[in-house]
């Protein structure tokens, strides 16, 4: 499984700030990621892969859920942000 602790930390921080905003009266009703699948940024020479699902371009573009996908599924199901 592809790790991605930095991705989990990034999303966790966003969700914690989102929760703070909602408790302070923000009218937010949802959260979504930029892209569920890997996408690459030309600003970092296409090194970083973003997304919860890895796209293996060496293997016919097969898909592999990352650790962050399992974490986000658990958060979405339980409605609780965990470490």
N, C-alpha and C positions, 0 to 999 in steps of 0.2 A: 504494500500500500504506500502510495506517495505521501510523505509527511507534509507538513505545512503549518507548523506551530505559529509561524509569523502571521499566516493568513487567519488562523483562529483568533490570535490576539487582536489583530486588526478589526475583525468583525465584532468580536466581543466588546472592544472599546466603543465601536459605533453604536452597538445595541444598548450599552450602558448609558451613553449620552442621550440616545433616543428615549430611553425610559425616563431619564431625568427631565427631559423636555415635556414628555407627556404628563408626568406628575405635576409639572409647573403650569399646565394648561395648554400645551401645544395641541393643535388639531391634526395630529399625524395618525394615520390609520393603517400604515403598512411600511414594509421595508423590503427592498430587493437589491440584489447585487448587480453590478454592471453587466456581468456575463457569467452564466453558470459553467461554461466551458472555457478551456484555455484560450486566451487571446494574448497576443504579444504586443509590446510597446516598442516602437522604434527609438524612443528616448533612452532606453537602456540597452541598445544594440540587440534587441530581441532575446535577451537572456532570461528575464523573469517571465514566468507563466502565471497568468491570473485566472482564477476560476476554481470551482469546486471539483471539476471533472477534468482529468488529464486527457489530452488528445495526443495519441502516439502517432506521429507523422512517419515513423520508421516502419510501422506495422499496419499499413492500410487505414490509418486514422481510427484505430480502435480506441475505445473509451475506457477509462479506469477512474472510478471515484477515488478522490483523495481523502485523507484522514479528516480534513476540514468538512467534507461533504457529510460524513457520518456525524460529526459534531453538530453541524447545522441542522441536520435531520432531527437529532435529539432535542436541540433547542426549540425547533419549530413544533415538535410533538408535545413537549412538556410545558412550553410557554415559560421556560426558566433558562436563564443564561448561567451556564456552569463553566468551571475552569477545565 
